């Protein structure tokens, strides 16, 4: 089995390019994960305030509908 210098060089070149692509993709994935910060979950107090607002709106709608009759 005989190896030619061109075959060895091209094989090494392909391996180096694939390795560089692999490490570049890993780096980009890490950067993407670190920059994407999820929004903090709503606190219970915020949910209560939103529900109070919604109840007030619904009470106004009911009052408005009862006045129309």
PQR file of N, CA, C, O and H, with PARSE charges and radii, in Angstrom:
ATOM      1  N   UNK A   1       0.855  -1.167   0.000 -0.4000 1.5000
ATOM      2  CA  UNK A   1       0.000   0.000   0.000 -0.0000 2.0000
ATOM      3  C   UNK A   1       0.901   1.230   0.000  0.5500 1.7000
ATOM      4  O   UNK A   1       1.791   1.377   0.837 -0.5500 1.4000
ATOM      5  N   UNK A   2       0.644   2.097  -0.954 -0.4000 1.5000
ATOM      6  CA  UNK A   2       1.526   3.235  -1.134 -0.0000 2.0000
ATOM      7  C   UNK A   2       0.748   4.525  -0.899  0.5500 1.7000
ATOM      8  O   UNK A   2      -0.341   4.705  -1.443 -0.5500 1.4000
ATOM      9  H   UNK A   2      -0.079   1.978  -1.634  0.4000 1.0000
ATOM     10  N   UNK A   3       1.308   5.423  -0.086 -0.4000 1.5000
ATOM     11  CA  UNK A   3       0.681   6.705   0.189 -0.0000 2.0000
ATOM     12  C   UNK A   3       1.416   7.796  -0.577  0.5500 1.7000
ATOM     13  O   UNK A   3       2.645   7.852  -0.573 -0.5500 1.4000
ATOM     14  H   UNK A   3       2.193   5.277   0.357  0.4000 1.0000
ATOM     15  N   UNK A   4       0.661   8.647  -1.223 -0.4000 1.5000
ATOM     16  CA  UNK A   4       1.236   9.774  -1.932 -0.0000 2.0000
ATOM     17  C   UNK A   4       1.171  11.003  -1.030  0.5500 1.7000
ATOM     18  O   UNK A   4       0.249  11.148  -0.228 -0.5500 1.4000
ATOM     19  H   UNK A   4      -0.338   8.601  -1.226  0.4000 1.0000
ATOM     20  N   UNK A   5       2.136  11.863  -1.168 -0.4000 1.5000
ATOM     21  CA  UNK A   5       2.215  13.059  -0.323 -0.0000 2.0000
ATOM     22  C   UNK A   5       0.980  13.943  -0.519  0.5500 1.7000
ATOM     23  O   UNK A   5       0.521  14.578   0.431 -0.5500 1.4000
ATOM     24  H   UNK A   5       2.885  11.744  -1.820  0.4000 1.0000
ATOM     25  N   UNK A   6       0.442  13.990  -1.731 -0.4000 1.5000
ATOM     26  CA  UNK A   6      -0.756  14.788  -1.998 -0.0000 2.0000
ATOM     27  C   UNK A   6      -1.962  14.251  -1.247  0.5500 1.7000
ATOM     28  O   UNK A   6      -2.771  15.021  -0.730 -0.5500 1.4000
ATOM     29  H   UNK A   6       0.814  13.475  -2.503  0.4000 1.0000
ATOM     30  N   UNK A   7      -2.084  12.925  -1.185 -0.4000 1.5000
ATOM     31  CA  UNK A   7      -3.189  12.318  -0.447 -0.0000 2.0000
ATOM     32  C   UNK A   7      -3.098  12.648   1.039  0.5500 1.7000
ATOM     33  O   UNK A   7      -4.101  12.966   1.678 -0.5500 1.4000
ATOM     34  H   UNK A   7      -1.427  12.299  -1.604  0.4000 1.0000
ATOM     35  N   UNK A   8      -1.905  12.570   1.571 -0.4000 1.5000
ATOM     36  CA  UNK A   8      -1.715  12.844   2.996 -0.0000 2.0000
ATOM     37  C   UNK A   8      -2.026  14.303   3.302  0.5500 1.7000
ATOM     38  O   UNK A   8      -2.696  14.605   4.289 -0.5500 1.4000
ATOM     39  H   UNK A   8      -1.091  12.311   1.052  0.4000 1.0000
ATOM     40  N   UNK A   9      -1.538  15.210   2.452 -0.4000 1.5000
ATOM     41  CA  UNK A   9      -1.763  16.643   2.666 -0.0000 2.0000
ATOM     42  C   UNK A   9      -3.245  16.974   2.561  0.5500 1.7000
ATOM     43  O   UNK A   9      -3.768  17.708   3.400 -0.5500 1.4000
ATOM     44  H   UNK A   9      -0.994  14.964   1.650  0.4000 1.0000
ATOM     45  N   UNK A  10      -3.928  16.455   1.560 -0.4000 1.5000
ATOM     46  CA  UNK A  10      -5.347  16.766   1.405 -0.0000 2.0000
ATOM     47  C   UNK A  10      -6.177  16.174   2.540  0.5500 1.7000
ATOM     48  O   UNK A  10      -7.143  16.795   2.981 -0.5500 1.4000
ATOM     49  H   UNK A  10      -3.503  15.859   0.878  0.4000 1.0000
ATOM     50  N   UNK A  11      -5.819  14.996   3.015 -0.4000 1.5000
ATOM     51  CA  UNK A  11      -6.533  14.389   4.132 -0.0000 2.0000
ATOM     52  C   UNK A  11      -6.338  15.203   5.400  0.5500 1.7000
ATOM     53  O   UNK A  11      -7.291  15.446   6.140 -0.5500 1.4000
ATOM     54  H   UNK A  11      -5.034  14.491   2.656  0.4000 1.0000
ATOM     55  N   UNK A  12      -5.099  15.627   5.653 -0.4000 1.5000
ATOM     56  CA  UNK A  12      -4.831  16.461   6.826 -0.0000 2.0000
ATOM     57  C   UNK A  12      -5.575  17.784   6.721  0.5500 1.7000
ATOM     58  O   UNK A  12      -6.119  18.267   7.714 -0.5500 1.4000
ATOM     59  H   UNK A  12      -4.325  15.429   5.052  0.4000 1.0000
ATOM     60  N   UNK A  13      -5.607  18.376   5.531 -0.4000 1.5000
ATOM     61  CA  UNK A  13      -6.311  19.642   5.324 -0.0000 2.0000
ATOM     62  C   UNK A  13      -7.805  19.480   5.618  0.5500 1.7000
ATOM     63  O   UNK A  13      -8.398  20.320   6.296 -0.5500 1.4000
ATOM     64  H   UNK A  13      -5.165  17.984   4.724  0.4000 1.0000
ATOM     65  N   UNK A  14      -8.401  18.426   5.121 -0.4000 1.5000
ATOM     66  CA  UNK A  14      -9.829  18.191   5.350 -0.0000 2.0000
ATOM     67  C   UNK A  14     -10.108  17.993   6.842  0.5500 1.7000
ATOM     68  O   UNK A  14     -11.091  18.522   7.362 -0.5500 1.4000
ATOM     69  H   UNK A  14      -7.920  17.744   4.571  0.4000 1.0000
ATOM     70  N   UNK A  15      -9.254  17.239   7.529 -0.4000 1.5000
ATOM     71  CA  UNK A  15      -9.439  17.025   8.961 -0.0000 2.0000
ATOM     72  C   UNK A  15      -9.302  18.333   9.737  0.5500 1.7000
ATOM     73  O   UNK A  15     -10.061  18.577  10.675 -0.5500 1.4000
ATOM     74  H   UNK A  15      -8.456  16.809   7.106  0.4000 1.0000
ATOM     75  N   UNK A  16      -8.353  19.164   9.359 -0.4000 1.5000
ATOM     76  CA  UNK A  16      -8.175  20.450  10.034 -0.0000 2.0000
ATOM     77  C   UNK A  16      -9.392  21.346   9.810  0.5500 1.7000
ATOM     78  O   UNK A  16      -9.859  21.995  10.745 -0.5500 1.4000
ATOM     79  H   UNK A  16      -7.737  18.966   8.597  0.4000 1.0000
ATOM     80  N   UNK A  17      -9.908  21.389   8.587 -0.4000 1.5000
ATOM     81  CA  UNK A  17     -11.086  22.212   8.295 -0.0000 2.0000
ATOM     82  C   UNK A  17     -12.294  21.710   9.080  0.5500 1.7000
ATOM     83  O   UNK A  17     -13.030  22.514   9.652 -0.5500 1.4000
ATOM     84  H   UNK A  17      -9.528  20.861   7.827  0.4000 1.0000
ATOM     85  N   UNK A  18     -12.509  20.411   9.118 -0.4000 1.5000
ATOM     86  CA  UNK A  18     -13.641  19.861   9.868 -0.0000 2.0000
ATOM     87  C   UNK A  18     -13.495  20.132  11.365  0.5500 1.7000
ATOM     88  O   UNK A  18     -14.476  20.457  12.035 -0.5500 1.4000
ATOM     89  H   UNK A  18     -11.912  19.758   8.653  0.4000 1.0000
ATOM     90  N   UNK A  19     -12.282  20.000  11.888 -0.4000 1.5000
ATOM     91  CA  UNK A  19     -12.048  20.300  13.299 -0.0000 2.0000
ATOM     92  C   UNK A  19     -12.313  21.761  13.618  0.5500 1.7000
ATOM     93  O   UNK A  19     -12.917  22.073  14.644 -0.5500 1.4000
ATOM     94  H   UNK A  19     -11.486  19.737  11.344  0.4000 1.0000
ATOM     95  N   UNK A  20     -11.865  22.657  12.748 -0.4000 1.5000
ATOM     96  CA  UNK A  20     -12.101  24.087  12.961 -0.0000 2.0000
ATOM     97  C   UNK A  20     -13.590  24.400  12.931  0.5500 1.7000
ATOM     98  O   UNK A  20     -14.083  25.179  13.746 -0.5500 1.4000
ATOM     99  H   UNK A  20     -11.374  22.404  11.915  0.4000 1.0000
ATOM    100  N   UNK A  21     -14.307  23.788  11.985 -0.4000 1.5000
ATOM    101  CA  UNK A  21     -15.760  23.997  11.911 -0.0000 2.0000
ATOM    102  C   UNK A  21     -16.439  23.494  13.186  0.5500 1.7000
ATOM    103  O   UNK A  21     -17.334  24.160  13.706 -0.5500 1.4000
ATOM    104  H   UNK A  21     -13.906  23.155  11.323  0.4000 1.0000
ATOM    105  N   UNK A  22     -16.036  22.352  13.686 -0.4000 1.5000
ATOM    106  CA  UNK A  22     -16.620  21.785  14.893 -0.0000 2.0000
ATOM    107  C   UNK A  22     -16.431  22.723  16.080  0.5500 1.7000
ATOM    108  O   UNK A  22     -17.392  23.023  16.789 -0.5500 1.4000
ATOM    109  H   UNK A  22     -15.308  21.811  13.264  0.4000 1.0000
ATOM    110  N   UNK A  23     -15.191  23.194  16.306 -0.4000 1.5000
ATOM    111  CA  UNK A  23     -14.943  24.071  17.438 -0.0000 2.0000
ATOM    112  C   UNK A  23     -15.622  25.426  17.265  0.5500 1.7000
ATOM    113  O   UNK A  23     -16.055  26.024  18.250 -0.5500 1.4000
ATOM    114  H   UNK A  23     -14.410  22.951  15.730  0.4000 1.0000
ATOM    115  N   UNK A  24     -15.724  25.917  16.039 -0.4000 1.5000
ATOM    116  CA  UNK A  24     -16.422  27.172  15.786 -0.0000 2.0000
ATOM    117  C   UNK A  24     -17.905  27.035  16.124  0.5500 1.7000
ATOM    118  O   UNK A  24     -18.482  27.931  16.741 -0.5500 1.4000
ATOM    119  H   UNK A  24     -15.372  25.431  15.239  0.4000 1.0000
ATOM    120  N   UNK A  25     -18.530  25.925  15.728 -0.4000 1.5000
ATOM    121  CA  UNK A  25     -19.940  25.715  16.031 -0.0000 2.0000
ATOM    122  C   UNK A  25     -20.165  25.595  17.538  0.5500 1.7000
ATOM    123  O   UNK A  25     -21.131  26.149  18.063 -0.5500 1.4000
ATOM    124  H   UNK A  25     -18.062  25.197  15.227  0.4000 1.0000
ATOM    125  N   UNK A  26     -19.294  24.885  18.230 -0.4000 1.5000
ATOM    126  CA  UNK A  26     -19.419  24.771  19.684 -0.0000 2.0000
ATOM    127  C   UNK A  26     -19.314  26.157  20.329  0.5500 1.7000
ATOM    128  O   UNK A  26     -20.077  26.479  21.240 -0.5500 1.4000
ATOM    129  H   UNK A  26     -18.509  24.435  17.804  0.4000 1.0000
ATOM    130  N   UNK A  27     -18.374  26.970  19.857 -0.4000 1.5000
ATOM    131  CA  UNK A  27     -18.203  28.318  20.406 -0.0000 2.0000
ATOM    132  C   UNK A  27     -19.452  29.158  20.163  0.5500 1.7000
ATOM    133  O   UNK A  27     -19.896  29.875  21.059 -0.5500 1.4000
ATOM    134  H   UNK A  27     -17.754  26.708  19.118  0.4000 1.0000
ATOM    135  N   UNK A  28     -20.023  29.080  18.963 -0.4000 1.5000
ATOM    136  CA  UNK A  28     -21.217  29.862  18.645 -0.0000 2.0000
ATOM    137  C   UNK A  28     -22.414  29.405  19.471  0.5500 1.7000
ATOM    138  O   UNK A  28     -23.234  30.230  19.873 -0.5500 1.4000
ATOM    139  H   UNK A  28     -19.663  28.497  18.234  0.4000 1.0000
ATOM    140  N   UNK A  29     -22.526  28.129  19.725 -0.4000 1.5000
ATOM    141  CA  UNK A  29     -23.625  27.628  20.550 -0.0000 2.0000
ATOM    142  C   UNK A  29     -23.489  28.154  21.977  0.5500 1.7000
ATOM    143  O   UNK A  29     -24.482  28.550  22.588 -0.5500 1.4000
ATOM    144  H   UNK A  29     -21.860  27.458  19.399  0.4000 1.0000
ATOM    145  N   UNK A  30     -22.275  28.162  22.508 -0.4000 1.5000
ATOM    146  CA  UNK A  30     -22.055  28.687  23.852 -0.0000 2.0000
ATOM    147  C   UNK A  30     -22.384  30.165  23.922  0.5500 1.7000
ATOM    148  O   UNK A  30     -23.001  30.621  24.885 -0.5500 1.4000
ATOM    149  H   UNK A  30     -21.468  27.841  22.012  0.4000 1.0000
ATOM    150  N   UNK A  31     -21.980  30.919  22.910 -0.4000 1.5000
ATOM    151  CA  UNK A  31     -22.274  32.359  22.878 -0.0000 2.0000
ATOM    152  C   UNK A  31     -23.777  32.569  22.796  0.5500 1.7000
ATOM    153  O   UNK A  31     -24.321  33.444  23.470 -0.5500 1.4000
ATOM    154  H   UNK A  31     -21.479  30.549  22.127  0.4000 1.0000
ATOM    155  N   UNK A  32     -24.448  31.779  21.981 -0.4000 1.5000
ATOM    156  CA  UNK A  32     -25.894  31.914  21.846 -0.0000 2.0000
ATOM    157  C   UNK A  32     -26.630  31.607  23.130  0.5500 1.7000
ATOM    158  O   UNK A  32     -27.612  32.272  23.460 -0.5500 1.4000
ATOM    159  H   UNK A  32     -24.007  31.068  21.433  0.4000 1.0000
ATOM    160  N   UNK A  33     -26.167  30.608  23.857 -0.4000 1.5000
ATOM    161  CA  UNK A  33     -26.824  30.267  25.120 -0.0000 2.0000
ATOM    162  C   UNK A  33     -26.578  31.331  26.176  0.5500 1.7000
ATOM    163  O   UNK A  33     -27.458  31.600  26.994 -0.5500 1.4000
ATOM    164  H   UNK A  33     -25.369  30.068  23.589  0.4000 1.0000
ATOM    165  N   UNK A  34     -25.416  31.933  26.175 -0.4000 1.5000
ATOM    166  CA  UNK A  34     -25.111  32.908  27.218 -0.0000 2.0000
ATOM    167  C   UNK A  34     -25.814  34.242  26.966  0.5500 1.7000
ATOM    168  O   UNK A  34     -26.092  34.967  27.921 -0.5500 1.4000
ATOM    169  H   UNK A  34     -24.701  31.715  25.511  0.4000 1.0000
ATOM    170  N   UNK A  35     -26.106  34.584  25.724 -0.4000 1.5000
ATOM    171  CA  UNK A  35     -26.749  35.865  25.451 -0.0000 2.0000
ATOM    172  C   UNK A  35     -28.260  35.788  25.539  0.5500 1.7000
ATOM    173  O   UNK A  35     -28.918  36.819  25.673 -0.5500 1.4000
ATOM    174  H   UNK A  35     -25.880  33.995  24.948  0.4000 1.0000
ATOM    175  N   UNK A  36     -28.823  34.604  25.467 -0.4000 1.5000
ATOM    176  CA  UNK A  36     -30.273  34.447  25.535 -0.0000 2.0000
ATOM    177  C   UNK A  36     -30.678  34.228  26.985  0.5500 1.7000
ATOM    178  O   UNK A  36     -30.589  33.118  27.510 -0.5500 1.4000
ATOM    179  H   UNK A  36     -28.288  33.766  25.359  0.4000 1.0000
ATOM    180  N   UNK A  37     -31.130  35.314  27.628 -0.4000 1.5000
ATOM    181  CA  UNK A  37     -31.542  35.211  29.012 -0.0000 2.0000
ATOM    182  C   UNK A  37     -33.065  35.098  29.053  0.5500 1.7000
ATOM    183  O   UNK A  37     -33.759  35.971  28.531 -0.5500 1.4000
ATOM    184  H   UNK A  37     -31.203  36.216  27.201  0.4000 1.0000
ATOM    185  N   UNK A  38     -33.588  34.055  29.655 -0.4000 1.5000
ATOM    186  CA  UNK A  38     -35.041  33.923  29.724 -0.0000 2.0000
ATOM    187  C   UNK A  38     -35.634  34.981  30.639  0.5500 1.7000
ATOM    188  O   UNK A  38     -34.982  35.446  31.574 -0.5500 1.4000
ATOM    189  H   UNK A  38     -33.025  33.346  30.079  0.4000 1.0000
ATOM    190  N   UNK A  39     -36.869  35.355  30.362 -0.4000 1.5000
ATOM    191  CA  UNK A  39     -37.538  36.325  31.204 -0.0000 2.0000
ATOM    192  C   UNK A  39     -37.835  35.690  32.556  0.5500 1.7000
ATOM    193  O   UNK A  39     -38.190  34.514  32.630 -0.5500 1.4000
ATOM    194  H   UNK A  39     -37.398  34.977  29.602  0.4000 1.0000
ATOM    195  N   UNK A  40     -37.689  36.462  33.614 -0.4000 1.5000
ATOM    196  CA  UNK A  40     -37.986  35.886  34.930 -0.0000 2.0000
ATOM    197  C   UNK A  40     -39.480  35.580  35.039  0.5500 1.7000
ATOM    198  O   UNK A  40     -40.300  36.308  34.480 -0.5500 1.4000
ATOM    199  H   UNK A  40     -37.401  37.418  33.554  0.4000 1.0000
ATOM    200  N   UNK A  41     -39.837  34.523  35.744 -0.4000 1.5000
ATOM    201  CA  UNK A  41     -41.259  34.205  35.881 -0.0000 2.0000
ATOM    202  C   UNK A  41     -41.961  35.277  36.695  0.5500 1.7000
ATOM    203  O   UNK A  41     -41.371  35.921  37.563 -0.5500 1.4000
ATOM    204  H   UNK A  41     -39.171  33.931  36.198  0.4000 1.0000
ATOM    205  N   UNK A  42     -43.225  35.445  36.391 -0.4000 1.5000
ATOM    206  CA  UNK A  42     -43.988  36.460  37.100 -0.0000 2.0000
ATOM    207  C   UNK A  42     -44.106  36.074  38.571  0.5500 1.7000
ATOM    208  O   UNK A  42     -44.249  34.902  38.921 -0.5500 1.4000
ATOM    209  H   UNK A  42     -43.704  34.923  35.686  0.4000 1.0000
ATOM    210  N   UNK A  43     -44.042  37.082  39.406 -0.4000 1.5000
ATOM    211  CA  UNK A  43     -44.220  36.814  40.819 -0.0000 2.0000
ATOM    212  C   UNK A  43     -45.706  36.656  41.111  0.5500 1.7000
ATOM    213  O   UNK A  43     -46.557  37.050  40.314 -0.5500 1.4000
ATOM    214  H   UNK A  43     -43.926  38.034  39.122  0.4000 1.0000
ATOM    215  N   UNK A  44     -45.995  36.083  42.243 -0.4000 1.5000
ATOM    216  CA  UNK A  44     -47.388  35.861  42.627 -0.0000 2.0000
ATOM    217  C   UNK A  44     -48.117  37.194  42.751  0.5500 1.7000
ATOM    218  O   UNK A  44     -49.290  37.295  42.390 -0.5500 1.4000
ATOM    219  H   UNK A  44     -45.303  35.762  42.890  0.4000 1.0000
ATOM    220  N   UNK A  45     -47.437  38.210  43.255 -0.4000 1.5000
ATOM    221  CA  UNK A  45     -48.065  39.526  43.412 -0.0000 2.0000
ATOM    222  C   UNK A  45     -48.425  40.118  42.049  0.5500 1.7000
ATOM    223  O   UNK A  45     -49.491  40.715  41.903 -0.5500 1.4000
ATOM    224  H   UNK A  45     -46.484  38.128  43.548  0.4000 1.0000
ATOM    225  N   UNK A  46     -47.564  39.965  41.064 -0.4000 1.5000
ATOM    226  CA  UNK A  46     -47.873  40.471  39.723 -0.0000 2.0000
ATOM    227  C   UNK A  46     -49.092  39.760  39.152  0.5500 1.7000
ATOM    228  O   UNK A  46     -49.940  40.394  38.526 -0.5500 1.4000
ATOM    229  H   UNK A  46     -46.698  39.481  41.183  0.4000 1.0000
ATOM    230  N   UNK A  47     -49.186  38.466  39.359 -0.4000 1.5000
ATOM    231  CA  UNK A  47     -50.341  37.717  38.866 -0.0000 2.0000
ATOM    232  C   UNK A  47     -51.613  38.177  39.566  0.5500 1.7000
ATOM    233  O   UNK A  47     -52.661  38.301  38.932 -0.5500 1.4000
ATOM    234  H   UNK A  47     -48.497  37.951  39.868  0.4000 1.0000
ATOM    235  N   UNK A  48     -51.526  38.429  40.867 -0.4000 1.5000
ATOM    236  CA  UNK A  48     -52.693  38.909  41.607 -0.0000 2.0000
ATOM    237  C   UNK A  48     -53.130  40.269  41.083  0.5500 1.7000
ATOM    238  O   UNK A  48     -54.324  40.508  40.902 -0.5500 1.4000
ATOM    239  H   UNK A  48     -50.674  38.327  41.381  0.4000 1.0000
ATOM    240  N   UNK A  49     -52.179  41.161  40.840 -0.4000 1.5000
ATOM    241  CA  UNK A  49     -52.512  42.497  40.322 -0.0000 2.0000
ATOM    242  C   UNK A  49     -53.172  42.402  38.949  0.5500 1.7000
ATOM    243  O   UNK A  49     -54.132  43.122  38.672 -0.5500 1.4000
ATOM    244  H   UNK A  49     -51.209  40.968  40.987  0.4000 1.0000
ATOM    245  N   UNK A  50     -52.665  41.519  38.087 -0.4000 1.5000
ATOM    246  CA  UNK A  50     -53.270  41.358  36.762 -0.0000 2.0000
ATOM    247  C   UNK A  50     -54.688  40.813  36.869  0.5500 1.7000
ATOM    248  O   UNK A  50     -55.583  41.240  36.140 -0.5500 1.4000
ATOM    249  H   UNK A  50     -51.885  40.934  38.311  0.4000 1.0000
ATOM    250  N   UNK A  51     -54.887  39.867  37.783 -0.4000 1.5000
ATOM    251  CA  UNK A  51     -56.237  39.320  37.973 -0.0000 2.0000
ATOM    252  C   UNK A  51     -57.193  40.370  38.524  0.5500 1.7000
ATOM    253  O   UNK A  51     -58.352  40.424  38.114 -0.5500 1.4000
ATOM    254  H   UNK A  51     -54.160  39.520  38.376  0.4000 1.0000
ATOM    255  N   UNK A  52     -56.719  41.208  39.452 -0.4000 1.5000
ATOM    256  CA  UNK A  52     -57.560  42.282  39.983 -0.0000 2.0000
ATOM    257  C   UNK A  52     -57.979  43.237  38.872  0.5500 1.7000
ATOM    258  O   UNK A  52     -59.134  43.657  38.801 -0.5500 1.4000
ATOM    259  H   UNK A  52     -55.777  41.164  39.785  0.4000 1.0000
ATOM    260  N   UNK A  53     -57.032  43.573  38.009 -0.4000 1.5000
ATOM    261  CA  UNK A  53     -57.334  44.466  36.885 -0.0000 2.0000
ATOM    262  C   UNK A  53     -58.368  43.840  35.963  0.5500 1.7000
ATOM    263  O   UNK A  53     -59.303  44.507  35.522 -0.5500 1.4000
ATOM    264  H   UNK A  53     -56.094  43.232  38.066  0.4000 1.0000
ATOM    265  N   UNK A  54     -58.197  42.564  35.678 -0.4000 1.5000
ATOM    266  CA  UNK A  54     -59.138  41.860  34.793 -0.0000 2.0000
ATOM    267  C   UNK A  54     -60.523  41.786  35.425  0.5500 1.7000
ATOM    268  O   UNK A  54     -61.525  41.943  34.727 -0.5500 1.4000
ATOM    269  H   UNK A  54     -57.437  42.022  36.037  0.4000 1.0000
ATOM    270  N   UNK A  55     -60.599  41.549  36.737 -0.4000 1.5000
ATOM    271  CA  UNK A  55     -61.890  41.486  37.433 -0.0000 2.0000
ATOM    272  C   UNK A  55     -62.576  42.841  37.384  0.5500 1.7000
ATOM    273  O   UNK A  55     -63.784  42.919  37.160 -0.5500 1.4000
ATOM    274  H   UNK A  55     -59.786  41.421  37.304  0.4000 1.0000
ATOM    275  N   UNK A  56     -61.814  43.906  37.593 -0.4000 1.5000
ATOM    276  CA  UNK A  56     -62.398  45.252  37.522 -0.0000 2.0000
ATOM    277  C   UNK A  56     -62.963  45.538  36.134  0.5500 1.7000
ATOM    278  O   UNK A  56     -64.035  46.129  36.004 -0.5500 1.4000
ATOM    279  H   UNK A  56     -60.833  43.843  37.775  0.4000 1.0000
ATOM    280  N   UNK A  57     -62.234  45.114  35.095 -0.4000 1.5000
ATOM    281  CA  UNK A  57     -62.725  45.312  33.737 -0.0000 2.0000
ATOM    282  C   UNK A  57     -64.022  44.540  33.507  0.5500 1.7000
ATOM    283  O   UNK A  57     -64.967  45.060  32.913 -0.5500 1.4000
ATOM    284  H   UNK A  57     -61.363  44.634  35.200  0.4000 1.0000
ATOM    285  N   UNK A  58     -64.059  43.311  33.977 -0.4000 1.5000
ATOM    286  CA  UNK A  58     -65.261  42.501  33.811 -0.0000 2.0000
ATOM    287  C   UNK A  58     -66.434  43.077  34.602  0.5500 1.7000
ATOM    288  O   UNK A  58     -67.569  43.050  34.126 -0.5500 1.4000
ATOM    289  H   UNK A  58     -63.291  42.889  34.460  0.4000 1.0000
ATOM    290  N   UNK A  59     -66.176  43.599  35.807 -0.4000 1.5000
ATOM    291  CA  UNK A  59     -67.242  44.225  36.594 -0.0000 2.0000
ATOM    292  C   UNK A  59     -67.814  45.440  35.870  0.5500 1.7000
ATOM    293  O   UNK A  59     -69.026  45.655  35.872 -0.5500 1.4000
ATOM    294  H   UNK A  59     -65.254  43.621  36.194  0.4000 1.0000
ATOM    295  N   UNK A  60     -66.934  46.239  35.248 -0.4000 1.5000
ATOM    296  CA  UNK A  60     -67.404  47.402  34.479 -0.0000 2.0000
ATOM    297  C   UNK A  60     -68.251  46.959  33.287  0.5500 1.7000
ATOM    298  O   UNK A  60     -69.272  47.573  32.977 -0.5500 1.4000
ATOM    299  H   UNK A  60     -65.949  46.065  35.248  0.4000 1.0000
ATOM    300  N   UNK A  61     -67.816  45.886  32.620 -0.4000 1.5000
ATOM    301  CA  UNK A  61     -68.592  45.389  31.482 -0.0000 2.0000
ATOM    302  C   UNK A  61     -69.963  44.905  31.922  0.5500 1.7000
ATOM    303  O   UNK A  61     -70.958  45.169  31.248 -0.5500 1.4000
ATOM    304  H   UNK A  61     -66.987  45.387  32.872  0.4000 1.0000
ATOM    305  N   UNK A  62     -70.028  44.200  33.043 -0.4000 1.5000
ATOM    306  CA  UNK A  62     -71.312  43.715  33.554 -0.0000 2.0000
ATOM    307  C   UNK A  62     -72.204  44.887  33.937  0.5500 1.7000
ATOM    308  O   UNK A  62     -73.400  44.886  33.645 -0.5500 1.4000
ATOM    309  H   UNK A  62     -69.220  43.985  33.591  0.4000 1.0000
ATOM    310  N   UNK A  63     -71.621  45.884  34.590 -0.4000 1.5000
ATOM    311  CA  UNK A  63     -72.397  47.062  34.990 -0.0000 2.0000
ATOM    312  C   UNK A  63     -72.913  47.793  33.751  0.5500 1.7000
ATOM    313  O   UNK A  63     -74.061  48.236  33.721 -0.5500 1.4000
ATOM    314  H   UNK A  63     -70.650  45.885  34.827  0.4000 1.0000
ATOM    315  N   UNK A  64     -72.075  47.917  32.746 -0.4000 1.5000
ATOM    316  CA  UNK A  64     -72.467  48.585  31.521 -0.0000 2.0000
ATOM    317  C   UNK A  64     -73.614  47.825  30.830  0.5500 1.7000
ATOM    318  O   UNK A  64     -74.566  48.435  30.344 -0.5500 1.4000
ATOM    319  H   UNK A  64     -71.143  47.557  32.771  0.4000 1.0000
ATOM    320  N   UNK A  65     -73.511  46.501  30.795 -0.4000 1.5000
ATOM    321  CA  UNK A  65     -74.574  45.713  30.175 -0.0000 2.0000
ATOM    322  C   UNK A  65     -75.870  45.784  30.964  0.5500 1.7000
ATOM    323  O   UNK A  65     -76.951  45.815  30.376 -0.5500 1.4000
ATOM    324  H   UNK A  65     -72.738  46.006  31.190  0.4000 1.0000
ATOM    325  N   UNK A  66     -75.775  45.810  32.288 -0.4000 1.5000
ATOM    326  CA  UNK A  66     -77.005  45.903  33.102 -0.0000 2.0000
ATOM    327  C   UNK A  66     -77.651  47.269  32.949  0.5500 1.7000
ATOM    328  O   UNK A  66     -78.876  47.373  33.011 -0.5500 1.4000
ATOM    329  H   UNK A  66     -74.897  45.785  32.765  0.4000 1.0000
ATOM    330  N   UNK A  67     -76.872  48.308  32.754 -0.4000 1.5000
ATOM    331  CA  UNK A  67     -77.428  49.640  32.522 -0.0000 2.0000
ATOM    332  C   UNK A  67     -78.146  49.747  31.188  0.5500 1.7000
ATOM    333  O   UNK A  67     -79.108  50.505  31.059 -0.5500 1.4000
ATOM    334  H   UNK A  67     -75.877  48.223  32.703  0.4000 1.0000
ATOM    335  N   UNK A  68     -77.694  49.006  30.208 -0.4000 1.5000
ATOM    336  CA  UNK A  68     -78.302  49.045  28.876 -0.0000 2.0000
ATOM    337  C   UNK A  68     -79.696  48.425  28.891  0.5500 1.7000
ATOM    338  O   UNK A  68     -80.567  48.804  28.108 -0.5500 1.4000
ATOM    339  H   UNK A  68     -76.913  48.390  30.313  0.4000 1.0000
ATOM    340  N   UNK A  69     -79.891  47.469  29.794 -0.4000 1.5000
ATOM    341  CA  UNK A  69     -81.201  46.822  29.862 -0.0000 2.0000
ATOM    342  C   UNK A  69     -82.116  47.725  30.620  0.5500 1.7000
ATOM    343  O   UNK A  69     -83.287  47.397  30.813 -0.5500 1.4000
ATOM    344  H   UNK A  69     -79.184  47.162  30.430  0.4000 1.0000
TER
END
